[in-house]
Amino acid sequence: MRKFVWTFALALLVATPVLASEIWYAPQVTGKKERKYVRHFLYVNNLYGDKKAVYDEYGYTPHRTRTADAGRIKEQWIYLEHGIEFVFDQCGALLETHTADVEHRRSWAYQRDVRGYDENVPCDDCDR
């Protein structure tokens, strides 16, 4: 019996490399840049519906904010070069489309709505 176990183990050890081509191994991702590319690929690969259509037409934007207002998740994509903003719900459906004011870029740094905010407010007390 012992001889049979050793023979079986040796045969398995020899046959394993032959079967290795049929076994799928997960790819090894190493390095900061490669992880970044894989995350971007998986993000784009998992887009669907209106988000996928907007991504196909305008491309990737780093100007994305995701907010949770009263239990509803909204995601805003802002394209500075086109001057347009898209608002999606949590299912990826397009809710709103706005034209973004390219001159007032400071308003995009905040997640709250700052439309109508005037940066050039006259000050009577300033010594200019």
C-alpha positions in Angstrom: 0.0 0.0 0.0 2.8 2.3 0.8 4.5 1.6 -2.5 1.2 2.5 -4.3 0.9 5.8 -2.5 4.5 6.8 -3.4 4.0 5.7 -7.0 0.8 7.7 -7.3 2.5 10.8 -5.7 5.4 10.5 -8.1 3.1 10.1 -11.1 1.1 13.1 -10.0 4.2 15.2 -9.6 5.4 14.2 -13.1 1.9 14.7 -14.8 1.1 18.1 -13.1 3.2 20.2 -15.6 1.4 18.5 -18.5 -2.0 19.5 -17.1 -0.8 23.0 -16.3 -1.6 24.3 -19.7 -5.3 23.4 -19.2 -5.5 25.1 -15.8 -6.2 28.8 -15.8 -4.1 30.9 -13.5 -5.1 34.4 -12.5 -2.7 37.1 -13.9 -0.3 38.6 -11.5 -0.6 42.3 -11.3 2.5 44.0 -9.8 3.5 47.6 -9.6 1.6 50.8 -9.1 1.1 51.7 -12.7 -0.1 48.3 -13.7 -2.7 48.3 -10.9 -3.9 51.7 -12.1 -4.4 50.4 -15.6 -6.2 47.3 -14.4 -8.5 49.4 -12.2 -9.3 51.7 -15.2 -9.9 48.8 -17.5 -12.3 47.1 -15.0 -14.1 50.4 -14.4 -14.7 50.9 -18.1 -15.5 47.2 -18.6 -18.3 47.4 -16.0 -20.0 50.5 -17.3 -23.4 50.0 -18.9 -26.4 52.0 -20.1 -26.2 55.8 -20.2 -22.8 55.9 -18.5 -21.3 53.6 -21.2 -22.8 55.8 -24.0 -21.4 59.0 -22.4 -18.0 57.4 -21.9 -18.0 56.2 -25.5 -18.8 59.7 -26.8 -16.7 61.9 -24.5 -14.1 59.6 -23.0 -12.8 59.4 -19.4 -13.0 62.3 -17.0 -11.2 62.7 -13.8 -13.8 65.2 -12.6 -16.3 62.9 -11.1 -18.1 63.3 -7.8 -20.4 60.9 -6.1 -22.8 62.2 -3.5 -25.4 60.5 -1.3 -28.3 62.9 -0.8 -31.2 61.6 1.4 -30.4 58.0 0.5 -30.1 58.6 -3.2 -26.7 58.3 -4.8 -25.9 60.8 -7.6 -22.7 60.8 -9.7 -21.6 63.9 -11.6 -19.3 63.7 -14.5 -17.9 67.1 -15.6 -16.1 67.5 -18.9 -14.2 70.8 -18.7 -13.0 70.9 -22.3 -16.6 70.5 -23.6 -18.3 72.6 -20.9 -20.9 69.9 -20.1 -21.9 68.1 -16.9 -23.8 64.8 -16.7 -25.7 63.6 -13.5 -26.4 59.9 -13.1 -28.4 58.0 -10.6 -27.1 54.9 -8.7 -28.3 52.6 -11.5 -26.3 54.5 -14.1 -29.3 56.2 -15.8 -28.8 59.8 -16.9 -30.9 62.1 -14.8 -29.7 65.6 -15.9 -27.4 67.3 -18.3 -26.1 70.8 -17.6 -23.8 73.2 -19.4 -20.9 73.8 -17.2 -19.5 77.3 -16.9 -15.8 76.9 -17.8 -14.8 80.3 -16.4 -15.8 79.5 -12.8 -13.9 76.3 -12.2 -13.8 76.9 -8.5 -17.4 75.8 -8.2 -16.4 72.3 -9.4 -14.1 71.8 -6.4 -17.1 71.4 -4.0 -19.8 68.7 -4.0 -22.6 71.0 -3.0 -24.4 73.1 -5.6 -22.8 76.5 -6.0 -24.6 77.7 -9.1 -25.2 81.4 -9.1 -22.3 82.2 -6.8 -20.6 85.4 -7.9 -16.9 85.5 -7.2 -16.5 89.1 -8.1 -18.5 90.7 -5.3 -17.7 94.4 -4.9 -16.4 95.3 -1.5 -16.9 98.9 -0.2 -14.6 98.4 2.7 -11.5 97.3 0.7 -8.6 99.7 0.3 -7.9 99.1 -3.3 
